[in-house]
Amino acid sequence: MPYLVEHFYSLQGEGKFIGTPSIFFRFGGCNLSCKSFGEYFIKGKKVYGCDSLRAVNRTLFEDEWKRVEDSVYLIDVLKDYLENLDFRPHVVITGGEPLIYWNDRVFYGFVEYLINEGFTVTIETNATQTIDFERFGAYKSVIFAMAVKLSNSGEPYEKRVVKEAIAAIAENTDYSFFKFTLDRSVIEMRAYEEIVDIVGDYPHIEVFCMPLGDNKETLSKNDKVVAEFCMIYGFIYSDRLQVRLWNRQKRR
Ligand code: SF4
């Protein structure tokens, strides 16, 4: 059964649907740890990880992880948000790595409900989990934001690049996209070659690149070099709107 860490209503801050009003469901748990992405002081300890650390490190954030035993709970949360809105926002399922639950009854039940009800659903994933699209057909109507990790994550290639999982998404969905997080160091080294290795077989799939940074200061250090990188190689620049607007505020 999945763990839900938080849910909130905000604007999508990254990728294809940047700026779109969206209800977010953040699930806990990840098969990677991406220790090179940042350094944080939490509960008196120095820990390394990404800006979604709360959804990755269960030991440190156990009090925020809620075990969900029925998809009805998630549907009710969604309905509470909808009561205050006169339109239908997008739904974003994120993490952590939400697809560690891809064949879980509760998780899939929620995805199936959303698709059957006609919601536009994006699942933000590191694209390392190979989904069985034939048995779990609702995923064919989901948009996957494939945030495949590069070497700047600190994870080994064999863990962070699973080509079978990427191929399953690319071949079974009408629209999904790639989203890479870049900083100056990876650009100077080998970002282009790393990206081509991952996306090269899928010229029809859009590629977004965004700067590393969970605060305005770090973002500003990386944004222009990423913008120039996109202009040189023909990728699409994505900012991190949630950081520009709300900096490090939670649930944004
Ligand atoms: S895959 Fe994503 S959520 Fe998991 S540790 Fe890396 S950046 Fe964080």
Residues whose N, C-alpha, C, O or C-beta is under 5 A from the ligand:
A	BS01	SF4	C30 L32 S33 C34 C50 S52 V56 G95 G96 E97 N126
